[in-house]
Amino acid sequence: MIKFGTGGFRAVIGDDFIKQNIELLAQGLVNQIRDEKAENSPIVIGYDRRFLSDLAAKWLSGVFAANGIRVHFINKDAPTPLIMFVVKQCKSAYGMAVTASHNPAEYNGIKVFTAGGRDASREVTDKLEGYIAKLTPADVKTMSFEDGLASGIIEYIDPMNDYIDSILSFVDIDVIKNHHLKVLLDPMYGVSKTSLQTILLTCRCDVDIIHDRHDTLFGGRLPAPSAKTLAHLSQMVVEGHYDLGIGTDGDADRIGLIDSEGNFIHPNDILVLLYYYLVKYKGWKGDCVRSLATTHLLDRLAADFGCTSWEVPVGFKWVSSKMDETGAIIGGESSGGLTVKGHISGKDGIYAAALLVEMVCVIGKPLNEILREIKDTYGHCEMSEFDTHFSFEKKDELNHTLFVEKKLPDFGIEIDKVSYADGCKVYFKNGGWIICRFSGTEPLIRIFCEMETYARAVEITGIMRNFLGL
C-alpha cells in the first residue's frame, strides 16, 4: 500500500518499502507527468544515507528513463534541502528524495517535490495515489540504471557548490569571520557534514565533528535532534568549551541546538530566536507561519511587530503554502523544521544553522542570554511532549473518543475553543493549549501541551494521557 502522509511516502523496509512499490510509485508519477504534459522537464532524484536509499533512487531512475523522462541524478548522498534547491534551480516540474528523514532506522521513504522546489501538496499526492492505484506491476516500464546512464537519459549532477554558495550569499560572512566561533557539529550519521562544515569553515569558524561516519543504524539513536539524542553533543560542547553545538537530522532538513552551557534549545525557541533576529536586527518586516503544534510565543512577537502569526496543520507543505500566500518571512514547526523567505520553500537545517551562527555573532551574546531577554519581554511558553505507539484496536478506540464522540477530560481550566482541523486541539482562555493527534509518518499518537511553566504543561498532558488510557 502506497499512502502519502505529512512527509511523503514512508514505510518499514521489507514491508511496504520494497522494489515493487518503489517502481509502482515512479510509474504513477510518470503517468501523472504525462497527463500534465510536463514530460520535457527533467526529474531531479537524490537520496540520503539510509539503508537501500541509493538503490531505491536508481530503481526510481530506471522507471523514468524507460518512459523517456530525463533524470538529473545527484551523484552522492545529499541533504533533502539541497535536492529541493536543485528542483528550483533547474526549473523542474518534479523532484524526489529517497529518505525517511527523522524516522527510525527500519524506515525508508520517498518525498516528492513540485515546481519551485516545494513539498508536494495534498492535492498532488492524492492525485498521485490515484494514478498508482490503477497500476499493476505488469504496467511498470523500467530499464537498468547503467543503461540509462550510457544512453544519456540519466545524467549525473553535482550541485553542492551552487547550494553552498546560495546559502553563503544570504549570511554576513564578514561578521562571522570576526568572531572566531568554536562550533561542534553532530550530523547524527546523516548527510549535513560536507555542506555545513564547508559553510562554517568559509566563515572562519573553528569546526569539529562527531557522529559523521556512514551508519545506517544511526548509532542506535533516533536520527532526530532532541535533548535526548543530542546528549552526547551537549556533554562535548561543555567539555570542549564550544560556543555552539549544532545537530541535524538524518536528511538535514531539521536542526537542534546546544548552547555554550550545554543546554538544549528547543526548536520552538529556535523559531522565536530567528523571527526576533530577522525583525529586530536585520530589519525585515513580515508575518510568520507555524503549525498548530508549535509555540504561541510566536503570536506574541508577531503582534508586537504589527504582524500576524498564521496557524496551519502539521506538515511543511502547509507552512510553505501559507508563506507564499501571506508573504511571511519565516515559517516552521516544533519538530525542528523551518524555512526563511528567499531561500527554498521547504525545511533546511543547514541554512537555519548558518543564520543562527550569524545571529550569535551580530548580537554578540550567548544563545541562552538572547532567549532569556526575549522571554523576559514576551513571557514564558513552555512545552511538554509525549508520544506512544498504539495497536490498530487502540487507534480505533482513541479515534472514536476524540473525533466521533468528541469527549474531553476536565482540565480544570476554562476552555476557549476546540479545533479538529488537524487532530484535537484545545485552546484555553489563559493562553495555553493542548493537542492530541496521530502522526502522519509513524504509528504514533502525539500530545503537545504549552503552558506558562513546564510543570504545568506536564500536569495537563498527564490529564489527557490518563483520560485516553495512555
C-alpha positions in Angstrom: 0.0 0.0 0.0 1.4 3.4 -1.0 0.0 6.3 1.0 1.5 9.7 1.5 1.5 11.3 4.9 2.7 14.6 6.2 6.2 13.9 4.9 5.9 11.8 1.8 5.6 8.0 1.5 7.2 6.2 4.4 7.2 2.5 5.3 9.2 -0.2 7.0 12.0 -1.6 4.8 11.0 -5.0 3.5 7.4 -4.4 4.5 5.9 -1.8 2.2 9.2 -0.2 1.3 10.1 -2.7 -1.4 11.3 -2.5 -5.0 7.9 -3.3 -6.5 6.2 -0.4 -4.6 9.0 1.9 -5.4 8.7 1.2 -9.1 4.9 1.5 -8.9 5.2 4.9 -7.3 7.6 6.0 -10.1 5.3 4.7 -12.8 2.4 6.5 -11.2 4.3 9.8 -11.2 5.3 9.2 -14.9 1.7 8.8 -15.9 0.8 11.9 -13.9 3.6 13.9 -15.5 2.4 12.8 -19.0 -1.1 13.9 -18.3 0.2 17.2 -17.1 2.3 17.4 -20.3 5.4 18.0 -18.2 7.5 15.2 -19.6 10.0 17.5 -21.3 11.2 18.7 -17.8 13.9 16.5 -16.2 13.1 15.0 -12.8 15.7 15.5 -10.1 16.4 12.5 -7.9 18.6 12.3 -4.8 19.0 10.1 -1.7 20.3 10.1 1.9 22.4 7.6 3.8 19.7 5.2 4.9 19.8 1.5 4.1 18.6 1.0 0.5 18.4 4.7 -0.3 21.0 4.6 -3.1 19.5 1.5 -4.7 15.9 2.8 -4.4 17.0 6.1 -6.1 18.4 4.0 -9.0 15.2 2.0 -9.2 13.2 5.2 -9.5 15.5 6.5 -12.1 15.2 3.3 -14.2 11.4 3.7 -14.5 11.6 7.4 -15.5 14.4 6.6 -18.0 12.4 3.7 -19.6 9.5 6.0 -20.0 11.6 8.7 -21.8 11.8 11.2 -19.0 15.3 12.6 -18.4 16.7 12.2 -14.9 19.1 14.5 -13.2 20.7 12.2 -10.6 22.6 13.7 -7.7 25.8 11.6 -7.7 26.3 11.2 -3.9 24.1 11.2 -0.8 22.6 14.6 -0.4 20.6 16.7 2.1 16.9 16.9 1.3 17.1 20.7 1.1 19.8 20.5 -1.5 17.5 18.3 -3.6 14.7 20.9 -3.3 17.2 23.6 -4.2 18.1 21.8 -7.4 14.4 21.3 -8.4 14.0 25.1 -8.1 17.3 25.9 -9.8 16.7 23.5 -12.7 13.1 24.7 -13.1 12.0 21.0 -12.9 8.3 20.1 -12.6 9.1 17.4 -10.1 11.9 16.0 -7.9 12.2 13.1 -5.5 14.3 12.4 -2.4 14.7 8.8 -1.0 14.6 9.4 2.7 12.6 8.8 5.8 14.0 11.9 7.4 14.0 11.6 11.2 12.1 8.2 11.4 13.7 5.1 13.0 16.4 3.2 11.0 14.0 0.4 9.9 12.1 3.0 7.9 12.7 4.5 4.5 10.6 6.6 2.2 10.2 8.9 -0.7 9.5 12.6 -0.7 8.0 14.2 -3.8 8.7 17.9 -4.7 7.0 20.1 -7.2 8.0 23.1 -9.3 9.9 25.7 -7.3 11.4 23.1 -5.0 8.5 22.7 -2.6 6.9 19.8 -0.8 4.1 18.2 -2.9 0.7 19.4 -1.7 -2.1 17.2 -0.5 -3.8 17.7 -3.9 -0.7 16.5 -5.8 -0.1 13.4 -3.6 -3.8 12.5 -3.6 -3.8 12.6 -7.4 -0.6 10.5 -7.4 -2.1 7.9 -5.2 -5.0 7.7 -7.7 -2.6 7.0 -10.5 -0.7 4.4 -8.5 -3.9 2.6 -7.5 -4.7 1.9 -11.2 -1.4 0.2 -11.8 -0.2 -3.4 -11.6 3.5 -4.5 -11.6 3.0 -5.5 -15.3 2.3 -1.8 -16.1 5.7 -0.7 -15.0 8.3 0.1 -17.6 11.9 0.0 -16.4 15.5 -0.2 -17.5 18.8 -0.7 -15.7 20.4 2.4 -14.2 23.6 1.7 -16.1 21.8 1.5 -19.4 20.1 4.8 -18.6 23.5 6.4 -17.9 25.0 5.0 -21.1 22.1 6.4 -23.2 22.4 9.8 -21.6 18.8 9.9 -20.4 20.1 9.6 -16.8 22.7 12.3 -16.1 24.9 12.6 -13.0 24.9 16.1 -11.5 26.8 17.6 -8.5 25.1 20.7 -7.3 26.8 21.0 -3.9 28.8 24.1 -4.8 25.8 26.0 -6.0 23.8 25.1 -2.9 26.6 26.2 -0.5 27.2 29.4 -2.5 23.5 30.2 -2.3 23.4 29.9 1.5 26.6 31.9 1.8 25.0 34.7 -0.2 22.3 35.0 2.5 24.6 35.4 5.5 27.0 38.0 6.7 30.3 36.2 6.2 32.5 39.1 7.4 30.7 39.5 10.8 31.0 35.8 11.4 34.7 35.8 10.5 35.4 38.4 13.1 34.0 36.3 16.0 36.1 33.1 15.5 33.3 30.9 16.9 34.1 27.4 18.0 31.4 25.1 16.8 30.8 21.4 17.3 28.6 19.6 14.6 26.6 16.4 15.0 25.2 15.3 11.6 23.7 12.3 13.5 25.2 9.9 10.9 23.3 11.8 8.2 24.1 14.0 5.2 24.9 17.5 6.5 28.6 17.2 7.1 30.1 18.4 3.8 27.8 21.4 3.3 27.6 22.7 6.8 31.2 22.2 7.6 32.2 24.0 4.3 29.9 26.9 5.1 31.3 27.3 8.6 34.9 26.9 7.6 34.4 29.5 4.9 33.2 31.9 7.7 36.4 31.0 9.6 34.7 29.2 12.4 36.7 26.5 14.3 34.7 23.4 13.5 34.8 19.9 14.9 32.5 17.0 14.0 31.1 13.9 15.8 29.0 11.1 14.5 29.8 11.6 10.9 30.5 8.1 9.7 28.1 6.2 7.4 26.0 4.2 9.8 22.5 3.1 8.5 21.5 2.3 12.1 22.3 5.9 13.2 24.4 4.8 16.1 21.4 3.1 17.6 19.7 6.5 18.1 16.7 8.1 16.5 18.1 10.5 13.9 16.0 13.4 15.1 17.6 16.2 17.1 16.2 16.3 20.6 17.5 16.8 24.2 17.9 13.0 24.5 19.5 12.3 21.1 21.9 15.2 21.4 23.0 14.4 25.0 26.5 13.5 23.8 26.8 16.7 21.8 25.7 18.6 24.9 28.4 17.0 27.0 31.1 17.6 24.5 30.2 21.2 24.0 30.7 21.8 27.7 33.9 19.8 28.0 35.4 21.3 24.8 34.3 24.9 25.6 32.5 25.3 22.4 30.3 28.4 21.6 27.7 26.3 20.0 26.6 22.8 19.2 24.6 22.1 16.1 22.8 18.8 15.3 20.9 17.9 12.1 18.5 15.0 11.5 19.1 12.2 9.0 18.4 14.2 5.9 19.4 17.6 7.3 16.1 19.4 7.0 15.7 19.7 10.8 18.0 21.3 13.3 18.8 21.0 17.0 20.9 23.5 19.0 23.1 23.2 22.1 24.2 26.5 23.8 27.6 27.1 25.3 26.4 25.8 28.7 25.2 22.5 27.3 21.5 23.4 27.3 19.3 22.0 24.5 17.5 24.9 22.8 14.0 23.7 21.9 13.0 24.0 18.2 10.2 26.3 19.3 12.8 28.6 20.8 14.9 28.4 17.6 11.9 29.8 15.6 11.4 32.5 18.2 15.1 33.5 18.1 15.2 33.7 14.3 12.0 35.6 13.9 13.1 38.1 16.6 16.5 38.4 14.9 15.1 38.9 11.4 12.9 41.7 12.5 14.9 43.4 15.3 18.4 43.1 13.8 18.1 42.5 10.1 15.2 45.0 9.7 12.9 42.6 7.9 9.1 43.1 8.1 6.6 40.3 7.8 4.3 37.7 9.2 5.3 34.2 10.5 3.7 30.8 10.0 3.6 28.0 12.5 2.0 24.6 12.7 -0.7 24.1 15.3 1.7 22.1 17.4 4.2 24.9 17.6 4.7 27.6 20.2 2.2 30.5 20.5 5.1 32.7 21.7 5.5 33.5 18.0 2.0 35.0 18.1 3.1 37.5 20.8 6.2 38.5 18.8 4.1 38.9 15.6 1.5 41.1 17.4 4.3 43.3 18.9 5.8 43.6 15.4 2.4 44.7 13.9 2.2 41.4 12.0 0.3 38.1 12.1 1.2 34.6 13.2 -0.6 32.2 10.9 -1.6 28.7 12.2 -1.7 25.7 9.8 -1.9 21.9 10.1 1.2 19.8 10.8 3.2 19.2 7.6 5.6 21.6 6.0 3.6 21.7 2.8 1.0 23.7 4.7 3.7 26.0 6.1 5.3 26.8 2.8 1.9 27.3 1.1 0.8 29.8 3.7 4.1 31.6 3.5 3.6 32.0 -0.2 0.0 33.2 0.3 0.9 35.8 3.0 4.4 36.8 2.2 5.6 35.6 5.7 9.3 35.9 6.3 9.7 32.7 8.4 7.7 29.5 9.0 8.3 26.4 10.9 7.3 23.5 13.2 8.1 22.4 16.8 9.9 19.4 15.3 12.9 21.5 14.2 12.0 22.3 10.6 11.9 25.8 9.4 12.5 28.0 6.4 13.2 31.7 5.8 11.8 33.7 2.9 14.1 34.0 -0.2 15.7 30.5 0.0 13.7 27.3 -0.7 10.1 26.7 0.1 10.9 23.8 2.4 12.8 22.9 5.6 16.5 23.5 5.6 18.5 22.7 8.8 21.8 23.8 7.1 20.6 27.3 6.2 19.0 27.6 9.6 22.3 26.7 11.2 24.2 29.3 9.2 21.7 32.0 10.0 21.8 31.2 13.8 25.6 31.4 13.7 25.3 34.9 12.1 22.7 35.8 14.8 25.1 34.9 17.7 27.8 37.0 16.1 25.7 40.0 15.3 24.0 40.3 18.7 27.2 39.4 20.4 25.6 37.4 23.2 25.3 33.7 24.0 22.1 31.9 22.8 20.7 31.4 26.3 21.1 35.1 27.1 19.3 36.2 23.9 16.5 33.8 24.6 16.2 34.9 28.2 15.8 38.6 27.2 13.1 37.6 24.7 11.1 35.6 27.3 11.5 38.4 29.9 9.9 40.7 27.4 7.2 38.5 25.9 6.5 35.9 28.6 7.2 32.2 29.0 5.6 29.5 27.0 6.9 26.0 27.9 6.0 22.8 26.1 5.5 19.2 27.2 5.6 16.5 24.6 4.5 12.9 24.7 4.2 10.2 22.1 3.5 6.4 22.1 2.9 3.6 19.7 -0.6 2.0 19.5 -2.3 -1.1 18.2 -5.0 -0.9 15.5 -7.6 -1.6 18.1 -6.3 1.2 20.3 -6.3 3.6 17.4 -9.9 2.9 16.7 -10.8 3.5 20.4 -8.8 6.7 20.5 -10.3 7.9 17.2 -13.8 7.2 18.4 -13.3 9.0 21.7 -11.6 12.1 20.3 -13.1 12.6 16.9 -16.5 10.8 16.9 -17.8 11.3 20.5 -15.5 14.4 20.9 -15.0 13.7 24.5 -12.5 15.7 26.6 -11.3 15.4 30.2 -11.9 18.1 32.9 -8.6 20.0 32.7 -9.6 22.4 35.5 -9.0 25.3 33.1 -11.6 27.3 31.2 -11.7 26.3 27.6 -11.8 29.0 24.9 -12.4 26.8 21.9 -11.7 23.3 20.4 -10.4 22.7 16.9 -10.5 19.5 14.9 -8.7 20.9 11.8 -5.7 18.5 12.4 -6.2 16.3 15.5 -7.9 17.7 18.5 -6.6 21.0 19.8 -7.9 22.6 22.9 -7.3 26.3 23.4 -7.5 27.6 27.0 -8.6 31.1 27.9 -5.3 31.5 29.9 -3.4 31.3 26.6 -2.2 27.7 27.0 -3.2 24.8 24.7 -3.0 21.1 24.2 -3.2 19.0 21.1 -3.6 15.3 20.5 -3.0 13.9 17.0 -2.0 10.9 15.1 1.5 11.1 13.5 1.5 11.3 9.7 4.8 9.4 9.4 4.7 6.6 12.0 2.1 4.6 14.0 2.2 7.1 16.9 -0.2 9.3 18.8 1.4 12.6 19.9 0.4 15.0 22.6 1.8 18.5 22.8 0.9 21.0 25.6 2.1 24.5 26.1 1.6 26.4 29.4 3.3 29.2 31.3 5.6 26.6 33.0 6.9 23.2 32.1 5.5 21.7 35.3 2.0 22.9 34.4 2.3 21.6 30.8 3.3 18.2 32.1 0.4 18.2 34.5 -2.1 19.0 31.8 -0.5 16.4 29.5 -0.9 13.9 32.3 -4.6 14.6 32.5 -5.1 13.9 28.8 -2.9 10.7 29.0 -5.0 9.4 31.9 -8.2 10.2 30.1 -7.1 8.3 26.9 -5.5 5.4 28.8 -2.0 6.2 27.6 
